[in-house]
Amino acid sequence: MRLLRKIWNRIRRTPAAAPHACVDAEPYNPVMLTHRFMQPPPRPCDHPLDEGLHVTDEGLVIETPARGDALTFTVTVWCSWCAQPKAGHPDGGLLPEIDAKRPAAHRRLHDVVRATARGFDADLAQQAEEAIEKELTAAFLAPIHDCDDVTVRCSVRAWVTLGEEVLEYQRGVGRDLLESRARLALTRAHVERLSGERDLWLGFLEESAKNWRSRFAVQLAEHPVNMAATMGVMESERREEADRFLSLVHNVVRAQQAVNVFDLVTDSESALRVALEQLGVRLPEPSSDLPWERV
């Protein structure tokens, strides 16, 4: 009977009929029902923007509990409506069609957002947003309403932000993390500077160790005054070092005479050569021609 009544209403309706808002909850067209169950539903809007009526609502703000219900997310949802007329329906009556379906769509929005958000902790806004977007896309993929007169679709986009209590706490955590990263960057720069200075000083000291005059040269470079006095100190210290090394040589000679060991003599000669080289005394190359080998 309902199908017959629908056919009769369509036959007697003229093109100039007054706009109406269809309030049927679900389509009862058998072909449409078969299409919905046997094939994937169409995209929320699959026709050009100049066809039908397109309306974008203001953001709908939903305070929904997070996991545990102690803290909340703030979810802002934007609904974009598309009403596409069919044969015999005047374009001027499409807005009432959207208005008639809006309350039911909002109820479905609240249900999906609330059920999905409760699966995430209150500080995981990004993960909750991705899940809510996915669930809303699936929930609103099929038309909100589809009859012989008009098809109404709704596409949804959601943003999730932290609740005010969680947001205030996260601000403190974010400031601490920012300060910690800044301290780490300063420490890294300080260590890099010290490493560079260390390498420079190591090279300088290694070059200076090759010449006993380097210390006095650096002194004159820092304070280029009273150079004669500096040179006198240099010569005086050189004589003192020579006296100390001569004492060492005498001790070595006495040890050689007392022990008369060939290895000790060889080691003593090597130590004496190094000592004299440190004093800046030029020495001949060590001879490999030993006296006893000439016999």
Buried (B, 14 or more C-beta within 10 A) or exposed (E): EEEEEBEEEEEEBEEEBEEBBBEEEEBEBEEBEEBBEEEEBBEBBEEEEEEBBBBEBEBBEBEBBBBEEEBBBBBBBBBBBBBBBEEEBBEEBBBBBBEBBBEEBBEBBBEBBBEBBBEBEBBBBEEBBBBBBEBBBEBBBBBBBBBBBBBBBBBBBBBBBBBEEBBEBBEEEEEEEEEEEEEEEEEEEEEEEEEEEEEEEEEEEEEBEEEBEBEBEEBBEEEEEEEEEBEEEBEEEBEEBBEEBEEBBEEBEEBBEEEEEEEBBEEBEEEBBEBBEEEEEEEEEEEEEEEEEEE
